[in-house]
Amino acid sequence: MRHPARLGIALATALAAATTGCSAATGGSPAADKAARPAAAEPTAVTSCGERLSFDEPPRRAVALDQTSTETLLELGLQDRMAGTANLKTKIPPQYQAAYAGVPVLAPKIATGEQLRAATPDLVVAGSTDLFTKDRAGTREELGALKVPTFVSAVDCPRQNPAGRTPFELLFSDYETLGKIFGAEQRAGRLAADQRAAVAKAGETAAGVPRGADRPTVVYLYSVFNGMPYVAGGTGLPSEMSRIVGAKNAFDDVREDWPEVSWEEVAERDPDFIVIGDLSERGRPGDSAGEKRATMAGHPVVSRLTAVRSNKIIEVPGIELDPSVRSVHALSLLAAGMKDLGHAR
């Protein structure tokens, strides 16, 4: 943002115009109208990543800065309340394609401050705090000064949330908070309940493990870049997935989400299972599950691991290993795969 003062004035003017004419933008499908609450006498107040947000009425021009946030809003039936999306990382799943097609694309990758301002949003939603920087969409403070509230997933703000809440519970709290903001509490409640049930079902895999048995270890291979593996560390969602199914992330001791390690370190951990994140739609060298399998099979040390020789390898969509409305699907694939490979009886 080369001229922040000038851009700030432009955004304030554009936002005033959008507010004045917002009644013309309230059209939409019956589902969206049914989901949105009538304006209440008292503002709706929530807290998101340490900031208190207040709404006199449900947002009508929400912008999602990433695919994760977009899919959450679409799952809640709020596509007619969206003024833009950005940062598409992988192919849109069939269940969202029709709704996605009706949402303006502000940027194919990360949106800039200028692109965001042009959409005149009344709420900006993001899955991570790093999308709110001066060289991206602008800081939360900058947008707040212009009366644009910003929502960040609770999963990316663990220090701002009650201790002991799991990543999945933080994810479900996102649905419930967004439901309150948009007056879509019932749909958000059903989504959270359905996904809690899916987590409980995946946990049945752990119930089948004999008492006293050592937990099997899992390496989550996310990507291979310049020949080096990137795996799940102890701060990401895969560690919680492992716990749910009665296993342990082999790199739990590394306090990063996706650290770069060496193949020798992978071999030293000698995991019982390897989970491959398939990122073939991203299209970078080493992204596909097939390429990762070939790399491991051709490595002089890793190829001798029991998990590789016995094909104790489970493939899941890579994007689902990061917290999103689709993560329970990866969890179900993990639970079923480990059960099929003899983890539970």
N, C-alpha and C positions, 0 to 999 in steps of 0.2 A: 504494500500500500504506500505509494510514493508520496501522496499528499493527504495524510490522515485527517487534517482539519477540514479540507475541502470535501473529502468523501463523507465525513461525518455530517456535514451540513446537507449534502445530497441525500444521504440515507434518511435523515430526519424529515426532509421535505417529502421524500417518496413514501415514507411510512405514514406521514400525516395524510397524504392523498389516499393511501390504501385504506386507512381507517375510515376516512370520510366516505369512500365508496364501497365499503366492505359488504354492504347489504346485497350488492350485485354479485358477490362471489359466494353466496351461501347456498347456491343450488347444489344438487348432487343426488345420489341415489337414495331411495327410501331407506336403505340399510344405514347409510351414513347419517341421514337426518334422524333416524330413530336412535342411533347411538349417541348423538350429541344432545346434551342437556340444555333446556331453556336457560336464558340468563337468570341468575339467582340474585336475590337482594344482597347477599353477602358474597364477597369474592371467594373463589376457591384458592386455598393456599397449600403448597406442598414444599418440600425441601429436596433439592437435587445437588448432590456432591458439594454439600456445605453451603449452598445458596438457597435462600427462601424465595419462592416464586409465587406470584399472586395473579389471578385471572378474574376479571369481571365477567367474562363469558368464555366458552370454549374457543380455542384457536381455530381460525379459518384459513390461515395461510402458513401452515407449518412447513419447514424445510428440514429434511433429513440429510445429514452430511456424509452418510456412508450406507452401504448396502444393508448392514445389520439393522440399523435404525429404521431404514425404509421398510424392510420386511416385517419388523415388529408392528409398525403403524398399519401396514396392509393387513396383517393378521387380525388387527383390531377393527378392520373395516373402515379405516379413516382416509382412504385414498382421495375422497372428495374434499378433505380438509387439508390437502397438501399442495404447496406452491412450488415444490421442487425436490429433487433428489440429486445425489452425486456419488462419485467414487464406487462405481460398479466393479467388483473384483472377480466375479465368476458368473456363469450363466444363470439367468433368472429361472427359478424352479417353476414347473408348470402351474402350480397352484397360485402363483402370484403374477403370471404373465399378463393376464387381461387387465388387472388393476394397475400393474406397473406401467402399462402402455399409456395410461391416462395421466401420468404424473410428469410434469416437465423435467427434463434433464438439464440441470444447471451446468454440469461439467462431467465428462466421462470419468475423470479421475478426481483428485482433491479440488474442491471448490475454493476459489479465491474470495477475498473480501468484496471485491467489485461484483463478482457473480452473485454472491449472497445478497448484497444490497439491492441488486437489480430485481430480485424476487420479492422485495418488500415483505419479509416474513413477520409473523406475530409470535412465532416460537421456532427455535432452532434446536434440533435434536441430534445428538452424536453418541456413538458407542464408546468413545475414548476422549480424554482431555486433550490429547495432542492435536486434535483437529481445530482446537481453539487457540491458535497462536497468531502473532502479528503477521507472519508471512503466509498464513492460510486464511481461515474465515474471519480472523480477528479474535482478540481475547474476549473472555466472558465479561470482563470489566468494561471493555470498549462497547460491547453490544448492550450491556446492562445500562450504561450511561445514555444510550439511545432508546431505552425502554423496550429492548428486544430480549425477552427471557430466553435462557439457554438451559437445556436439559442434558445431563451426561449420565450414562448408564452407571448404576450403583456398583457394578462389577469392577469398574475402573477407579473407584474411589473407596477402597476398603477401609481407609483410616477415618472416613467420614461416616461410617456405618457402625451399628452395634457389633461388638466383638462376638465371635463365634458363629456368625451367619455364613453359611456356605455360599460358594459362587452361584450355585443354582438358585438358592433362596434369594440372593441379591438380584439375579436375573428375573425371577418371578415378581420381586418387588417393583422392578421397572414396569412390568405390565400393569400392575395395580396402580402405580403412581400416574402413569400415562392415562389409564382409564379414568382416574379421578379428574385429571386436567381436562380431558375431552368429554367428560360426561358419559363415558363408555364403561362404567364400572362392572356391569353385568357380563359383558363380553370379556373384559380383562380378567374377571374372577373365574370365568369358565376356562379360559386359556391357562391360567395359573394352576387351577385344579387338575386339568387334564395332564399338564406337564409334571406336576407333583406325582400323579399316579404313574406316569411313565418312569420317573426316577425310582419309585417304589418297586415297580415291576423289574427294572434292571437290577435292583438290589437283591432280588430273589436268587440271582446267580451266587452271591456271597453266602446266602443261607444254605446253599448246597455244598459248601466247602466243609470237609470234616473238621470238627473242633480240634484245636491244637495244631492244625497244619500251618506251615509257614506260608505267608502270602507270596504268591508268584510275582515276579517283577516284570515290568513292561517298559520298553523303550518306544516312545512316540516319535517317529521320524517324519518331520514336517516338510523339510525341503533339503535339497542338496545344491549348494551354490559354490561354483569353482571347485567342485569335488569334495567340499566339506559338508558334513551333516549338521543340520539344525534340528534339535530335539526339544521336547517339552521339559522345561525346568519345573521347580517346585512351586512357582507362584501362579501357574496357569491353570486352566480348567481341567486338563488331563489328570492332574494329581487328584482332584476331587472325583473324577470319573473312575479312576483306579480304586479309590477307597470304596466307592459305592459297590463295585463288583467284587470286592474282596481281594484286590491286588495292590501293588505298590509301584508307583512311578520310579524307575531305576535312577532317575536324575533328580529326585526330590530334594537333594541337598544343595542344588544349584539355585540360588535365589534370583532367577530370571524367568520370564515367560518362555522364550524360545532361544536359548543360548546356542552359539556355535561350539561344537566339540570336535574331537578327532575320532576317526574310525577305531583307533586303538582304544580310546576311552569307552566306546560302545562295546567293544569286545571284552574289555576288562570288566564291565558290569555284567556281561554274560546273561542277558535277559531271558526269561522263560517265554515271553511273547514279544513280538514286534508289531506295532500298529503303524501302518503307512498312511499318511495323509495324501490323498490323491488331489493334486492341484493341476491336473492336465489342462484344464480350461484356461489357466493363467498363461500357459504357453512358454514358460521360461525353460532353458535346458535343465534337466534333472527334476522337473516338477511332477511328471506323471508317475503313477504307481509302478508301471512297467519299467521305467528308467531306474527307479529306486531299487527295485528287485534285481535288475541287471547289475547295478553298481555293487550291491552287497554280494551277489553271486560271484562277481569277478574280483572281489577284494581278497587278498591272500590270507588274511586273518579272520575277517568277519564271515567269510564263506564257510568257515569251519565251526561256527557257532551252532549249537544244537537247534536253536530256534530257526535258523536259516536252513539247515540240513533237513529238519523235520517239517519245514513249511508251517511253522506256528506263527503265521503272519496274517494279520487282519487288515483289510483295506477299508478306509472310511473317507468321505469327502473332507478334504483338508480344511475348508472354510468352517466346517462344523466343529472343529477342535478349538476354535475361539468362541467365546460366549455369544450366543445368538438364539433366536427363536427356533433355530434348527438343531441346536446342540443335543437335545434329547434324542434325536434320530441317531447321531453318532454314538451316543451312550447305548442305545438299544443294539446297534451293530456290534459294539464292543462286548456287551453282555452275551449276545447270541454267539458271537465268534469264539469267545473264550469257553463257553459251554460246549460248543461243537468240537473244540480242540482238547477237551478233557479237563478243563479247569474245575467244573462242578459235576456232581453226580446226580 
